[in-house]
Amino acid sequence: MLDMLKSSVAALALMAGGAAAQDAITLGMVLEPPNLDPTGGAAAATDEVVYANLFEGLTRFGPDGTVLPALAESWDIEDEGRVYVFHLHDGVTFHDGSAFDAQDVVFSLDRARAEESTNAQKVLFEGIERVEAVDPQTVRVTLSAPDGNFPFKMAWGDAVMVDPASAGDLATDPVGTGPFRLDRWVQGDRVVLTAFDDYWGQAPALKTATFRFISDPSAAFAAMMAGDVDAFPNFPAPETLPQLAADPRFKVIVGTTEGETILAMNNTRPPLDNVKVRQAIAHAIDRQDIIDGAMFGYGTPIGSHFAPHHPDYLDLTAQSVYDPEMSKKLLDEAGVGPVKLRLALPPPSYARRGGEIVAAQLRDVGIETEITNMEWAQWLESVFKGGDFDLTIVSHTEPLDIDIYARPDYYFHYAKPEFVALMDQLKQAVSPEQRSALYQQAQQMIADDYVNAFLFQLAKTGVANARIEGLWENAPTQANDLTQVRWTD
Protein backbone atom coordinates (compact mmCIF):
# COMPACT_ATOMS: atom_id res chain seq x y z
CA MET A 1 0.00 0.00 0.00
CA LEU A 2 2.82 2.34 0.92
CA ASP A 3 4.55 1.61 -2.41
CA MET A 4 1.33 2.38 -4.26
CA LEU A 5 1.00 5.69 -2.38
CA LYS A 6 4.59 6.60 -3.23
CA SER A 7 3.93 5.79 -6.88
CA SER A 8 0.82 7.96 -6.91
CA VAL A 9 2.68 10.88 -5.37
CA ALA A 10 5.48 10.48 -7.89
CA ALA A 11 2.98 10.38 -10.76
CA LEU A 12 1.28 13.53 -9.50
CA ALA A 13 4.65 15.26 -9.20
CA LEU A 14 5.50 14.31 -12.76
CA MET A 15 2.13 15.58 -13.96
CA ALA A 16 2.62 18.83 -12.09
CA GLY A 17 6.12 19.20 -13.54
CA GLY A 18 4.77 18.57 -17.01
CA ALA A 19 2.06 21.17 -16.57
CA ALA A 20 4.55 23.72 -15.28
CA ALA A 21 6.80 23.07 -18.26
CA GLN A 22 4.19 24.33 -20.70
CA ASP A 23 5.18 27.94 -20.09
CA ALA A 24 8.92 27.20 -19.96
CA ILE A 25 11.35 26.24 -22.68
CA THR A 26 14.99 25.21 -22.83
CA LEU A 27 16.86 25.94 -26.04
CA GLY A 28 20.26 24.66 -27.06
CA MET A 29 22.91 26.97 -28.49
CA VAL A 30 26.31 26.01 -29.86
CA LEU A 31 28.10 29.13 -28.65
CA GLU A 32 27.92 31.13 -25.46
CA PRO A 33 27.76 34.88 -26.08
CA PRO A 34 30.89 36.72 -24.93
CA ASN A 35 28.58 39.39 -23.49
CA LEU A 36 24.92 40.40 -23.62
CA ASP A 37 25.36 43.86 -25.18
CA PRO A 38 24.31 43.79 -28.85
CA THR A 39 25.52 47.37 -29.29
CA GLY A 40 29.11 46.64 -28.30
CA GLY A 41 30.40 43.63 -30.23
CA ALA A 42 30.17 41.47 -33.34
CA ALA A 43 29.27 38.06 -31.86
CA ALA A 44 26.18 36.48 -33.42
CA ALA A 45 25.52 34.53 -30.21
CA THR A 46 24.66 37.75 -28.40
CA ASP A 47 21.77 38.56 -30.73
CA GLU A 48 20.68 34.91 -30.66
CA VAL A 49 19.80 35.45 -26.99
CA VAL A 50 18.72 39.09 -26.80
CA TYR A 51 17.19 40.10 -30.18
CA ALA A 52 13.43 40.79 -29.79
CA ASN A 53 13.59 39.08 -26.39
CA LEU A 54 15.52 41.51 -24.17
CA PHE A 55 16.10 44.42 -26.53
CA GLU A 56 14.02 46.18 -29.17
CA GLY A 57 14.71 48.80 -31.81
CA LEU A 58 12.57 51.34 -33.59
CA THR A 59 11.89 48.64 -36.19
CA ARG A 60 12.49 44.91 -36.27
CA PHE A 61 12.78 41.99 -38.66
CA GLY A 62 9.89 39.60 -38.98
CA PRO A 63 10.43 35.88 -39.55
CA ASP A 64 10.21 36.38 -43.32
CA GLY A 65 12.76 39.21 -43.31
CA THR A 66 10.28 42.05 -43.72
CA VAL A 67 10.82 45.22 -41.69
CA LEU A 68 8.08 45.67 -39.08
CA PRO A 69 7.24 48.38 -36.54
CA ALA A 70 8.68 47.82 -33.08
CA LEU A 71 9.14 50.65 -30.56
CA ALA A 72 8.10 52.99 -33.37
CA GLU A 73 4.48 52.24 -34.20
CA SER A 74 4.84 54.16 -37.48
CA TRP A 75 7.09 56.59 -39.34
CA ASP A 76 6.85 59.30 -41.97
CA ILE A 77 9.40 59.87 -44.74
CA GLU A 78 10.09 63.48 -45.68
CA ASP A 79 12.44 65.41 -47.95
CA GLU A 80 12.61 62.53 -50.48
CA GLY A 81 14.08 60.09 -47.97
CA ARG A 82 16.40 62.43 -46.11
CA VAL A 83 14.19 62.86 -43.01
CA TYR A 84 12.44 60.13 -41.02
CA VAL A 85 9.92 61.00 -38.31
CA PHE A 86 9.30 58.09 -35.93
CA HIS A 87 6.14 57.93 -33.80
CA LEU A 88 6.81 55.93 -30.63
CA HIS A 89 4.51 53.63 -28.70
CA ASP A 90 3.17 55.12 -25.50
CA GLY A 91 3.58 53.42 -22.11
CA VAL A 92 6.88 51.65 -22.81
CA THR A 93 9.18 51.01 -19.85
CA PHE A 94 12.64 49.55 -19.47
CA HIS A 95 13.16 46.50 -17.29
CA ASP A 96 14.43 48.72 -14.47
CA GLY A 97 11.12 50.59 -14.42
CA SER A 98 12.26 53.79 -16.12
CA ALA A 99 10.10 55.18 -18.91
CA PHE A 100 11.17 54.96 -22.54
CA ASP A 101 10.69 58.08 -24.65
CA ALA A 102 12.18 60.12 -27.48
CA GLN A 103 15.19 61.21 -25.42
CA ASP A 104 16.24 57.56 -25.14
CA VAL A 105 16.16 57.28 -28.93
CA VAL A 106 18.36 60.38 -29.22
CA PHE A 107 20.76 58.90 -26.67
CA SER A 108 20.85 55.44 -28.27
CA LEU A 109 21.47 56.64 -31.82
CA ASP A 110 23.99 59.31 -30.79
CA ARG A 111 25.80 56.73 -28.65
CA ALA A 112 25.94 54.22 -31.53
CA ARG A 113 27.39 56.75 -33.99
CA ALA A 114 29.78 58.49 -31.60
CA GLU A 115 33.47 58.48 -32.45
CA GLU A 116 34.27 56.41 -29.36
CA SER A 117 31.45 53.92 -30.04
CA THR A 118 32.35 50.23 -29.96
CA ASN A 119 29.31 49.29 -32.05
CA ALA A 120 30.33 46.63 -34.56
CA GLN A 121 28.01 48.10 -37.21
CA LYS A 122 28.75 51.83 -36.98
CA VAL A 123 28.16 52.00 -40.73
CA LEU A 124 24.42 51.69 -40.00
CA PHE A 125 24.48 55.09 -38.35
CA GLU A 126 27.09 57.03 -40.31
CA GLY A 127 24.46 58.64 -42.55
CA ILE A 128 22.76 60.27 -39.56
CA GLU A 129 23.27 64.02 -39.43
CA ARG A 130 20.99 64.87 -36.51
CA VAL A 131 18.56 63.18 -34.09
CA GLU A 132 15.93 65.34 -32.36
CA ALA A 133 13.19 64.71 -29.83
CA VAL A 134 10.19 66.61 -31.21
CA ASP A 135 8.12 65.61 -28.19
CA PRO A 136 8.21 62.59 -25.81
CA GLN A 137 6.65 60.30 -28.44
CA THR A 138 8.17 61.71 -31.64
CA VAL A 139 11.72 61.58 -33.00
CA ARG A 140 13.04 63.26 -36.14
CA VAL A 141 16.14 61.74 -37.75
CA THR A 142 17.82 63.87 -40.41
CA LEU A 143 20.23 62.11 -42.75
CA SER A 144 23.11 63.60 -44.71
CA ALA A 145 21.62 62.10 -47.90
CA PRO A 146 18.42 60.24 -48.85
CA ASP A 147 18.41 56.61 -47.70
CA GLY A 148 15.49 54.38 -48.64
CA ASN A 149 17.03 51.60 -46.53
CA PHE A 150 17.04 53.44 -43.21
CA PRO A 151 14.13 51.50 -41.58
CA PHE A 152 15.99 48.29 -42.54
CA LYS A 153 19.14 49.53 -40.81
CA MET A 154 17.18 50.36 -37.66
CA ALA A 155 15.95 46.74 -37.48
CA TRP A 156 19.45 45.35 -36.84
CA GLY A 157 20.29 44.10 -33.37
CA ASP A 158 23.06 46.70 -33.21
CA ALA A 159 20.43 49.48 -33.37
CA VAL A 160 18.37 48.59 -30.29
CA MET A 161 17.27 51.23 -27.80
CA VAL A 162 19.02 51.44 -24.44
CA ASP A 163 18.55 53.36 -21.21
CA PRO A 164 21.24 55.97 -20.43
CA ALA A 165 21.25 54.90 -16.78
CA SER A 166 22.18 51.30 -17.55
CA ALA A 167 24.05 51.62 -20.87
CA GLY A 168 27.43 51.15 -19.23
CA ASP A 169 26.54 47.74 -17.78
CA LEU A 170 24.80 46.06 -20.71
CA ALA A 171 27.51 43.44 -21.20
CA THR A 172 26.65 41.66 -17.95
CA ASP A 173 23.42 43.33 -16.80
CA PRO A 174 21.34 44.04 -19.92
CA VAL A 175 18.32 46.31 -19.46
CA GLY A 176 15.99 46.63 -22.44
CA THR A 177 12.31 47.10 -23.25
CA GLY A 178 11.59 43.57 -24.52
CA PRO A 179 9.07 40.97 -23.37
CA PHE A 180 11.74 39.13 -21.37
CA ARG A 181 14.27 40.29 -18.82
CA LEU A 182 17.51 38.70 -17.66
CA ASP A 183 17.02 36.38 -14.69
CA ARG A 184 20.57 35.02 -14.45
CA TRP A 185 23.61 34.15 -16.50
CA VAL A 186 25.55 31.12 -15.28
CA GLN A 187 28.67 31.57 -17.35
CA GLY A 188 29.79 28.47 -19.16
CA ASP A 189 26.37 26.87 -18.81
CA ARG A 190 23.19 28.90 -19.43
CA VAL A 191 21.31 32.19 -19.63
CA VAL A 192 17.84 32.29 -18.10
CA LEU A 193 15.20 34.84 -19.14
CA THR A 194 11.87 35.48 -17.46
CA ALA A 195 8.80 37.26 -18.81
CA PHE A 196 8.72 41.00 -18.08
CA ASP A 197 5.38 41.66 -16.35
CA ASP A 198 5.21 45.31 -17.42
CA TYR A 199 5.88 44.69 -21.11
CA TRP A 200 4.14 47.27 -23.30
CA GLY A 201 3.11 44.84 -26.06
CA GLN A 202 1.54 41.41 -26.32
CA ALA A 203 2.69 39.23 -23.44
CA PRO A 204 4.62 36.13 -24.52
CA ALA A 205 3.15 32.67 -23.90
CA LEU A 206 6.39 31.62 -22.21
CA LYS A 207 7.22 32.61 -18.65
CA THR A 208 10.76 31.27 -18.64
CA ALA A 209 13.33 30.62 -21.36
CA THR A 210 16.67 28.95 -20.72
CA PHE A 211 19.49 29.01 -23.28
CA ARG A 212 21.93 26.17 -22.67
CA PHE A 213 25.35 26.20 -24.32
CA ILE A 214 26.29 22.86 -25.89
CA SER A 215 29.12 23.13 -28.40
CA ASP A 216 29.78 19.46 -29.04
CA PRO A 217 27.56 17.99 -31.81
CA SER A 218 27.34 14.57 -30.11
CA ALA A 219 26.33 16.20 -26.83
CA ALA A 220 23.72 18.30 -28.66
CA PHE A 221 22.16 15.16 -30.14
CA ALA A 222 22.22 13.41 -26.76
CA ALA A 223 20.58 16.42 -25.09
CA MET A 224 17.73 16.39 -27.63
CA MET A 225 17.19 12.66 -27.31
CA ALA A 226 17.16 12.85 -23.50
CA GLY A 227 14.78 15.82 -23.43
CA ASP A 228 17.34 18.00 -21.66
CA VAL A 229 16.63 20.68 -24.26
CA ASP A 230 13.27 21.29 -25.94
CA ALA A 231 14.65 22.81 -29.12
CA PHE A 232 17.97 23.43 -30.84
CA PRO A 233 17.22 26.16 -33.43
CA ASN A 234 20.71 25.95 -35.00
CA PHE A 235 21.47 22.28 -34.59
CA PRO A 236 25.19 21.43 -34.93
CA ALA A 237 24.83 17.72 -35.82
CA PRO A 238 23.15 17.64 -39.26
CA GLU A 239 24.25 14.03 -39.76
CA THR A 240 21.65 13.01 -37.14
CA LEU A 241 18.73 14.91 -38.66
CA PRO A 242 17.29 11.87 -40.50
CA GLN A 243 17.17 9.94 -37.22
CA LEU A 244 15.48 12.84 -35.43
CA ALA A 245 13.02 13.39 -38.29
CA ALA A 246 11.94 9.75 -38.01
CA ASP A 247 11.19 10.16 -34.30
CA PRO A 248 7.60 11.39 -33.70
CA ARG A 249 8.75 13.30 -30.61
CA PHE A 250 10.60 15.80 -32.80
CA LYS A 251 10.25 17.96 -35.86
CA VAL A 252 13.15 19.02 -38.04
CA ILE A 253 13.03 22.63 -39.26
CA VAL A 254 15.09 23.40 -42.36
CA GLY A 255 15.26 26.93 -43.74
CA THR A 256 17.70 29.53 -44.99
CA THR A 257 19.91 32.07 -43.27
CA GLU A 258 21.68 35.28 -44.19
CA GLY A 259 24.93 33.42 -43.58
CA GLU A 260 27.36 33.74 -46.46
CA THR A 261 30.02 31.19 -45.51
CA ILE A 262 33.37 32.22 -46.96
CA LEU A 263 37.01 31.27 -47.02
CA ALA A 264 38.16 34.78 -46.14
CA MET A 265 41.58 35.95 -47.31
CA ASN A 266 43.80 38.70 -45.96
CA ASN A 267 44.04 40.81 -49.12
CA THR A 268 46.98 42.86 -47.83
CA ARG A 269 49.26 39.97 -46.91
CA PRO A 270 51.57 38.46 -49.57
CA PRO A 271 50.99 36.33 -51.54
CA LEU A 272 47.25 36.95 -51.06
CA ASP A 273 47.68 40.52 -52.27
CA ASN A 274 48.09 38.95 -55.73
CA VAL A 275 44.70 38.46 -57.40
CA LYS A 276 45.98 35.42 -59.30
CA VAL A 277 46.76 33.66 -56.03
CA ARG A 278 43.30 34.45 -54.68
CA GLN A 279 41.78 33.24 -57.96
CA ALA A 280 43.84 30.05 -57.74
CA ILE A 281 42.49 29.40 -54.26
CA ALA A 282 38.92 29.99 -55.42
CA HIS A 283 39.29 27.49 -58.28
CA ALA A 284 40.85 24.92 -55.91
CA ILE A 285 37.67 24.73 -53.84
CA ASP A 286 34.98 22.12 -54.54
CA ARG A 287 31.98 23.72 -52.85
CA GLN A 288 29.77 20.66 -53.07
CA ASP A 289 32.40 18.52 -51.35
CA ILE A 290 32.42 21.00 -48.47
CA ILE A 291 28.61 21.13 -48.29
CA ASP A 292 28.41 17.33 -48.33
CA GLY A 293 31.35 16.70 -46.04
CA ALA A 294 30.93 19.48 -43.50
CA MET A 295 27.20 20.15 -43.66
CA PHE A 296 25.87 16.72 -44.73
CA GLY A 297 24.29 18.19 -47.83
CA TYR A 298 22.68 21.26 -46.24
CA GLY A 299 23.72 24.52 -47.92
CA THR A 300 23.55 26.38 -51.24
CA PRO A 301 26.71 27.14 -53.28
CA ILE A 302 27.45 30.86 -53.74
CA GLY A 303 29.85 32.77 -55.98
CA SER A 304 29.71 36.17 -54.31
CA HIS A 305 28.72 37.67 -50.96
CA PHE A 306 24.95 37.67 -51.40
CA ALA A 307 22.08 35.46 -50.27
CA PRO A 308 20.54 33.27 -53.01
CA HIS A 309 17.02 33.89 -51.67
CA HIS A 310 17.34 37.65 -52.22
CA PRO A 311 15.64 38.93 -55.41
CA ASP A 312 18.81 40.82 -56.45
CA TYR A 313 21.04 37.73 -56.28
CA LEU A 314 23.38 36.96 -59.20
CA ASP A 315 24.52 33.35 -59.57
CA LEU A 316 28.27 33.78 -60.10
CA THR A 317 29.36 30.31 -59.00
CA ALA A 318 30.58 29.45 -62.53
CA GLN A 319 33.15 32.24 -62.29
CA SER A 320 35.04 30.32 -59.61
CA VAL A 321 34.15 26.79 -60.65
CA TYR A 322 36.21 23.94 -59.20
CA ASP A 323 39.18 23.56 -61.55
CA PRO A 324 42.41 22.40 -59.86
CA GLU A 325 44.38 22.48 -63.10
CA MET A 326 43.43 26.12 -63.54
CA SER A 327 44.58 26.74 -59.96
CA LYS A 328 48.01 25.27 -60.66
CA LYS A 329 48.32 27.32 -63.86
CA LEU A 330 47.40 30.54 -62.04
CA LEU A 331 49.95 29.84 -59.29
CA ASP A 332 52.64 29.35 -61.93
CA GLU A 333 51.63 32.63 -63.60
CA ALA A 334 51.72 34.42 -60.23
CA GLY A 335 55.35 33.32 -59.76
CA VAL A 336 55.03 33.08 -56.00
CA GLY A 337 56.88 29.79 -55.51
CA PRO A 338 55.83 27.36 -52.76
CA VAL A 339 52.86 28.73 -50.84
CA LYS A 340 52.16 27.99 -47.18
CA LEU A 341 49.32 29.80 -45.45
CA ARG A 342 47.85 29.89 -41.96
CA LEU A 343 44.21 28.80 -41.72
CA ALA A 344 42.41 30.03 -38.58
CA LEU A 345 39.25 28.11 -37.70
CA PRO A 346 36.64 29.34 -35.19
CA PRO A 347 34.51 26.79 -33.28
CA PRO A 348 31.41 26.19 -35.48
CA SER A 349 31.31 22.78 -37.13
CA TYR A 350 31.04 24.34 -40.60
CA ALA A 351 34.46 25.93 -39.98
CA ARG A 352 36.20 23.03 -38.25
CA ARG A 353 34.87 20.33 -40.58
CA GLY A 354 35.01 22.56 -43.64
CA GLY A 355 38.54 23.67 -42.82
CA GLU A 356 39.92 20.13 -43.00
CA ILE A 357 38.32 19.68 -46.44
CA VAL A 358 39.60 23.06 -47.66
CA ALA A 359 43.11 22.24 -46.45
CA ALA A 360 43.07 18.96 -48.40
CA GLN A 361 41.78 20.68 -51.54
CA LEU A 362 44.45 23.38 -51.34
CA ARG A 363 47.13 20.76 -50.77
CA ASP A 364 46.08 19.10 -54.03
CA VAL A 365 47.08 22.22 -55.98
CA GLY A 366 50.32 22.81 -54.07
CA ILE A 367 49.20 25.15 -51.28
CA GLU A 368 50.05 23.99 -47.78
CA THR A 369 48.10 25.25 -44.78
CA GLU A 370 48.80 25.36 -41.08
CA ILE A 371 45.50 24.97 -39.23
CA THR A 372 44.90 26.71 -35.92
CA ASN A 373 41.64 26.00 -34.09
CA MET A 374 40.50 29.03 -32.11
CA GLU A 375 37.79 29.78 -29.59
CA TRP A 376 35.52 32.68 -30.49
CA ALA A 377 37.09 35.21 -28.15
CA GLN A 378 40.53 34.49 -29.60
CA TRP A 379 39.21 34.58 -33.19
CA LEU A 380 37.43 37.90 -32.64
CA GLU A 381 40.52 39.44 -31.08
CA SER A 382 43.29 38.18 -33.36
CA VAL A 383 41.49 37.63 -36.69
CA PHE A 384 38.46 39.91 -36.81
CA LYS A 385 39.93 42.82 -34.87
CA GLY A 386 43.66 42.26 -35.29
CA GLY A 387 43.77 41.02 -38.88
CA ASP A 388 46.48 38.52 -37.90
CA PHE A 389 45.65 35.69 -40.33
CA ASP A 390 46.04 34.45 -43.89
CA LEU A 391 42.85 32.42 -44.33
CA THR A 392 39.82 31.79 -42.15
CA ILE A 393 36.37 30.28 -42.56
CA VAL A 394 33.38 32.12 -41.15
CA SER A 395 29.71 32.60 -41.89
CA HIS A 396 28.63 36.25 -42.12
CA THR A 397 25.08 36.06 -40.80
CA GLU A 398 24.25 39.77 -40.83
CA PRO A 399 21.49 40.65 -43.32
CA LEU A 400 22.37 42.28 -46.65
CA ASP A 401 25.92 43.02 -45.53
CA ILE A 402 27.82 43.34 -48.82
CA ASP A 403 28.77 46.86 -47.71
CA ILE A 404 31.43 45.37 -45.41
CA TYR A 405 33.66 45.14 -48.50
CA ALA A 406 33.81 48.94 -48.56
CA ARG A 407 35.27 49.26 -45.07
CA PRO A 408 39.03 49.94 -45.15
CA ASP A 409 39.61 48.52 -41.66
CA TYR A 410 37.51 45.37 -42.18
CA TYR A 411 39.45 42.21 -41.48
CA PHE A 412 39.97 40.98 -45.08
CA HIS A 413 41.07 44.49 -46.18
CA TYR A 414 39.54 45.09 -49.62
CA ALA A 415 37.90 48.56 -49.82
CA LYS A 416 38.64 49.06 -53.54
CA PRO A 417 37.82 52.73 -54.35
CA GLU A 418 35.45 51.72 -57.16
CA PHE A 419 33.57 49.45 -54.75
CA VAL A 420 33.41 52.19 -52.11
CA ALA A 421 31.92 54.48 -54.77
CA LEU A 422 29.28 51.84 -55.57
CA MET A 423 28.28 51.65 -51.91
CA ASP A 424 28.11 55.45 -51.72
CA GLN A 425 25.68 55.40 -54.66
CA LEU A 426 23.68 52.65 -52.98
CA LYS A 427 23.28 54.70 -49.80
CA GLN A 428 21.60 57.46 -51.76
CA ALA A 429 19.55 55.26 -54.08
CA VAL A 430 15.85 55.22 -53.23
CA SER A 431 14.25 53.45 -56.20
CA PRO A 432 14.18 49.62 -56.03
CA GLU A 433 15.37 49.36 -59.63
CA GLN A 434 18.43 51.49 -58.99
CA ARG A 435 19.27 49.66 -55.78
CA SER A 436 18.93 46.28 -57.52
CA ALA A 437 21.34 47.29 -60.30
CA LEU A 438 23.90 48.54 -57.80
CA TYR A 439 23.69 45.38 -55.68
CA GLN A 440 24.33 43.28 -58.78
CA GLN A 441 27.30 45.43 -59.82
CA ALA A 442 28.72 45.02 -56.33
CA GLN A 443 28.36 41.24 -56.44
CA GLN A 444 30.12 41.13 -59.80
CA MET A 445 32.99 43.35 -58.68
CA ILE A 446 34.00 41.33 -55.63
CA ALA A 447 33.64 38.11 -57.64
CA ASP A 448 35.89 39.55 -60.36
CA ASP A 449 38.49 40.49 -57.77
CA TYR A 450 38.28 37.13 -55.97
CA VAL A 451 38.32 39.00 -52.68
CA ASN A 452 37.42 35.81 -50.86
CA ALA A 453 36.54 32.25 -51.85
CA PHE A 454 32.75 32.12 -51.57
CA LEU A 455 31.62 28.72 -50.31
CA PHE A 456 27.93 28.34 -49.47
CA GLN A 457 24.88 29.94 -47.92
CA LEU A 458 24.46 28.46 -44.46
CA ALA A 459 21.25 26.50 -44.06
CA LYS A 460 19.21 26.85 -40.89
CA THR A 461 18.75 23.33 -39.57
CA GLY A 462 16.85 23.15 -36.34
CA VAL A 463 15.21 20.49 -34.19
CA ALA A 464 12.36 20.98 -31.76
CA ASN A 465 9.89 19.08 -29.68
CA ALA A 466 6.97 18.39 -32.01
CA ARG A 467 4.61 20.28 -29.69
CA ILE A 468 6.49 23.59 -29.95
CA GLU A 469 5.34 26.15 -32.49
CA GLY A 470 6.47 29.68 -33.37
CA LEU A 471 10.21 29.12 -33.85
CA TRP A 472 11.62 30.79 -36.94
CA GLU A 473 12.10 28.50 -39.94
CA ASN A 474 14.41 30.96 -41.70
CA ALA A 475 16.93 33.32 -40.14
CA PRO A 476 16.65 36.80 -41.68
CA THR A 477 18.85 37.95 -38.82
CA GLN A 478 20.73 36.37 -35.93
CA ALA A 479 17.91 35.64 -33.53
CA ASN A 480 15.98 33.12 -31.48
CA ASP A 481 12.85 35.26 -31.33
CA LEU A 482 10.63 33.81 -28.58
CA THR A 483 7.78 36.30 -28.85
CA GLN A 484 5.48 33.88 -30.71
CA VAL A 485 6.80 30.59 -29.31
CA ARG A 486 4.34 28.39 -27.44
CA TRP A 487 3.55 24.80 -26.56
CA THR A 488 0.58 23.12 -28.21
CA ASP A 489 -1.64 20.56 -26.50
Summary of the structure (lengths in Angstrom):
residues: 489
radius of gyration: 23.8
end to end distance: 33.6
largest distance: 88.2
contacts: 1623
relative contact order: 0.16
helix: 35%
strand: 25%
